[in-house]
Amino acid sequence: MIKAFSLLELLIVITTISIILTFAIPKFSDITNNSTLVELKSNLAIIRNGINKFKTNQILLANSSDITSLDTALFDKENEPLFTKIIDFSLLSTSSSINESKKWIKTSTNSYEYILNPSKKVIFVLEENSFKCKSSFDICKEIE
């Protein structure tokens, strides 16, 4: 006698797996989005801490504490080291043509974009010696 699964048993297993995946895939997507936000928050904390450290050092040295730029990177260019004037290590940039998630793009002397995903970017600007979010209120509130 040959042992095999019946068609009914196979249908039940396939249906059960599809129901489980229906709930698992959106959760996995949420986890991925949350990890991207956590990475952005971490980067933002490091950058802001670096700015405060730079300002403190300038005050102690009796120099002007105004920050005119955060790095000498070129605009919209891939693999440029960003934030080199304020942090001990550099974050490498991407370009708008590549649009790589979880990367920074330098868009002008004092403005940067962080790519959450290829269709969603967060804009930051160095103004008044602080690194401020200039995107929509909801995104800025979520990362602050």
C-alpha positions in Angstrom: 0.0 0.0 0.0 1.4 3.4 -1.0 1.2 6.2 1.6 0.5 9.6 0.3 -1.4 12.8 1.3 -4.9 13.2 0.0 -5.9 16.2 -2.0 -8.0 17.4 1.0 -5.1 17.3 3.3 -2.9 19.3 0.9 -5.6 21.9 0.5 -6.0 22.3 4.3 -2.2 22.8 4.7 -2.0 25.3 1.8 -5.0 27.2 3.2 -3.5 27.3 6.7 -0.1 28.5 5.4 -1.8 31.3 3.3 -3.8 32.5 6.4 -0.6 32.6 8.5 1.2 34.5 5.8 -1.7 37.0 5.4 -1.0 38.1 9.0 2.8 37.7 9.0 3.7 39.8 5.9 2.3 43.1 7.1 4.0 42.6 10.5 7.3 42.0 8.7 6.8 45.2 6.7 6.1 47.2 9.9 9.3 45.8 11.5 11.3 46.9 8.5 9.8 50.4 8.6 10.4 50.7 12.3 14.0 49.6 12.0 14.6 52.3 9.4 13.1 54.9 11.7 15.2 53.7 14.6 18.3 54.0 12.4 17.4 57.6 11.4 16.8 58.5 15.1 20.2 57.1 16.0 21.9 59.0 13.2 20.0 62.2 14.1 21.1 61.8 17.8 24.7 61.4 16.8 24.6 64.4 14.4 23.0 66.7 17.0 25.3 65.5 19.7 28.3 66.2 17.4 26.9 69.7 16.8 26.6 70.4 20.5 30.1 69.1 21.1 31.5 71.3 18.4 29.7 74.4 19.8 31.0 73.6 23.3 34.6 73.2 22.1 34.4 76.5 20.1 33.0 78.3 23.2 35.8 76.9 25.4 38.4 78.0 22.9 36.8 81.5 22.8 36.1 81.1 19.1 32.9 81.8 17.3 30.4 79.0 17.9 28.6 79.4 14.6 28.6 76.4 12.4 28.6 77.2 8.7 28.8 73.6 7.4 28.9 70.0 8.6 31.2 68.6 6.0 33.0 69.3 2.7 31.1 66.7 0.7 29.9 67.4 -2.9 26.2 67.7 -3.5 24.2 64.8 -4.7 27.2 62.5 -5.1 27.5 58.8 -4.2 30.0 57.7 -1.5 30.9 61.1 -0.2 31.7 61.2 3.6 29.1 63.3 5.3 29.2 65.1 8.7 33.0 64.9 9.0 33.4 68.2 10.8 31.2 67.2 13.7 31.4 63.4 14.2 34.4 61.1 14.4 33.3 58.8 11.7 31.5 59.6 8.5 28.2 58.4 7.0 28.5 57.7 3.3 26.1 59.5 1.0 24.1 58.3 -2.0 22.9 60.2 -5.0 19.3 61.0 -6.0 19.7 58.9 -9.1 20.5 55.8 -7.0 18.0 56.7 -4.2 19.2 54.0 -1.8 17.1 53.4 1.3 18.7 54.3 4.7 21.2 56.6 3.2 21.8 60.4 3.3 21.9 62.8 0.3 23.6 66.2 0.6 21.3 68.5 -1.4 23.0 71.9 -0.7 25.6 73.4 1.6 23.3 73.1 4.7 20.5 70.7 3.6 20.3 67.0 3.6 17.8 64.3 2.8 17.4 60.9 4.5 15.8 58.2 2.4 13.4 56.1 4.4 12.3 54.3 1.2 12.6 55.1 -2.5 9.3 57.1 -2.3 9.7 58.8 1.1 12.4 61.2 2.1 13.0 63.3 5.2 14.5 66.8 4.7 16.9 68.3 7.3 18.5 71.7 7.3 21.4 73.2 9.4 20.1 76.6 10.6 20.8 78.6 13.6 23.4 76.1 14.7 21.0 73.2 14.9 20.0 70.4 12.6 16.2 70.7 12.0 13.7 68.6 10.3 11.9 70.4 7.5 9.6 67.7 6.2 5.9 67.3 7.0 4.9 67.7 10.6 3.9 64.1 11.0 7.2 62.7 9.9 9.2 65.2 12.0 7.1 64.5 15.1 7.6 60.7 14.6 11.4 61.0 14.6 11.8 63.6 17.3 
